[in-house]
Every structure is written in C-alpha cells, then in structure tokens.
Amino acid sequence: MDSSAQGFGAGRAGRLPAARLLVAALWTGSLWALGYIAAPAAFKVLGSGQAGDLVAVLLTRQAWLSIVCAVVLLVLLQVSKDLAPVRRRFLGWLVVAMLACALVIFVGLQPGMAHLRVLAGEAGVRASPYWTQFAVMHGVSQLFHIAQSLLGAWLLVRLR
C-alpha cells in the first residue's frame, strides 16, 4: 500500500473519534446551556407566561437536536471499527438512555404541561386548579433533564 493510501486511512480513522466527540459535546453542551443558563435567565428577565412560552420553544428545539444527535452518534458508533465491541455497545446504550430521557420530556411531559397551561387560561397555571399537576410534571421533567445532562457528561468522558 502506498503512503497516500495509508495517510488517508489514518486520517479517516482519526476523524471518527473526533466526530463522535463533537456530536456528543454539541448535544450535552446544548442541554447544559438550555437547562442551566437559558431557562433560568428567561424566568429571571421575563414574566412567567412569556418565559414559559420561550422555554417551551427552546425545549422543542432541544428535543429535535437530541433526536438528530442520537441518530448521528448511533450511526457513528456503528461504523466505528476503532472501538472494541463491548465499549461500542456501552456507548450506544448511553446514547439510547439520553434519547429516552429526551423523548419522555418531549413526547410525554411537554404536551401535558402545554395542555395544562391552555386549560389554565390567561390567569396562568399558577393561579389555576391545575398548578399542582403542572408542578409535578415540571419536576419530573427537570429530573429527566438532569439525568440526560449527567448521562451526557458520562458519554463525553467515556468517548475520550
């Protein structure tokens, strides 16, 4: 094999770990930025209703980003021959667990909370009989976000 072919192969093999790490960093970093910087800032600056609307839009975008990053990472892991099969499976399970957290929030909790906000009307959910149910769903959503964030940190460490 000539040196140019070896150089291409070595470069390609080096790109897969970098690509995996980049996608995982984008995903995990966006979780941290939204959950621990943007959402609290929105509620500090805006009224509760406006902040809730803004964060709901951001969470929807975050969910789609999570889905895309999970699919890309799973494909990258599948084609990564530089990883031992056991390690590749473990990393795949971390990605699936993160995706599951995102889907619980996006498909299960967000629509329910949005429905409660609509039922509450203009007075807002805090002033409605739905407040307790909303607060419980919100708390569960936060727990899944924390879990997803911690799984993301674990994924980043294990990808190194």
Secondary structure, 3 states (H helix, E strand, C coil): CCHHHHHHHHHHHHHHHHHHHHHHHHHHHHHHHHHHHHHHHHHHHCCHHHHHHHHHHHHHHHHHHHHHHHHHHHHHHHHCCCCCHHHHHHHHHHHHHHHHHHHHHHHHHHHHHHHHHHHHHHHCHHHCCCHHHHHHHHHHHHHHHHHHHHHHHHHHHHHC
